């Protein structure tokens, strides 16, 4: 199945490696037969932070990169018309960090066992007397 490609304008570049792209499309209203603008914002991955606010970019659908981000920037043109150098990104190439080995906590010195009293020194438990019913 081919991946969708949309074209839009960057409206925010405040996040690291992420841009917000506003995609506008025109659809015909079913009843009035008039064209209406619809817009949607997409969070897209920008590997090199190359895109700035006002750039026109093409974004391609990809597997989810984070909770809200499942698009990546594939090409772009600056507001002056010059092409933007967009780094390629393949989500499957992301290298996971090696697991960090946990350091063993230093062992504490064993506490000496509490001295036990001999059985003769122990006090016998007091027995409760119950009243006999007559």
DARAJO-V359241 format. One record per residue. PHI is phi in whole degrees, -180 to 180 (none if undefined). OMEGA is omega in whole degrees, 0 to 359 (* if undefined). D_FIRST is the distance of its C-alpha to the first C-alpha in whole Angstrom. Layout:
# DARAJO-V359241
phi;omega;d_first
PHI;OMEGA;D_FIRST
PHI;OMEGA;D_FIRST
This chain:
# DARAJO-V359241
phi;omega;d_first
none;181;0
-70;179;4
-87;181;7
-73;175;9
-125;180;13
-121;178;16
-122;181;19
-160;183;22
-112;178;26
-73;180;27
-111;178;29
-153;176;30
-132;185;30
-78;182;33
-89;178;30
-78;178;30
60;179;27
-141;173;25
-126;175;26
-101;185;25
-113;177;23
-96;180;24
-108;178;22
-107;176;24
-139;181;23
-111;178;25
-125;179;24
-87;178;27
-69;187;29
-66;183;29
-90;187;33
-93;178;34
56;178;32
-112;180;32
-78;182;29
-123;177;29
-83;172;28
-120;180;25
-137;178;25
-147;178;23
-107;179;23
-126;174;21
-89;183;22
-123;182;20
-82;178;21
-124;190;24
-56;186;25
-102;184;28
52;184;29
-86;185;29
-83;179;28
-121;180;31
-60;179;31
100;179;31
-70;174;29
-96;186;26
-128;171;22
-108;179;19
-120;182;17
-122;179;13
-69;178;11
-146;180;12
-67;182;13
-59;179;16
-95;176;19
-149;184;22
-57;185;23
-110;189;22
-113;177;20
-137;176;16
-133;176;16
-132;179;17
-80;180;19
-108;175;18
-160;181;21
-159;175;24
-128;179;27
-68;179;30
-66;177;33
-90;178;35
95;180;32
-81;179;32
-67;178;29
-95;180;28
-79;182;28
-96;178;25
-76;178;24
-70;179;21
-137;175;20
-122;185;17
-61;180;18
-77;180;18
-87;182;21
-65;181;23
-89;179;26
-81;180;28
-66;179;31
-66;180;34
-64;182;35
-83;179;39
-76;179;42
-83;178;44
-80;180;48
-72;179;50
-71;180;52
-62;182;56
-75;179;58
-83;179;61
-66;182;64
-68;179;65
-78;178;67
-66;181;71
-65;180;71
-65;181;73
-70;181;77
-92;178;77
-81;176;81
-63;184;83
-61;183;83
-68;184;87
-80;181;86
-69;178;83
-83;178;85
-70;180;84
-70;181;82
-74;180;84
-90;179;84
-86;179;84
-94;179;87
-108;181;86
-78;179;89
-81;178;90
-85;182;90
-108;*;93
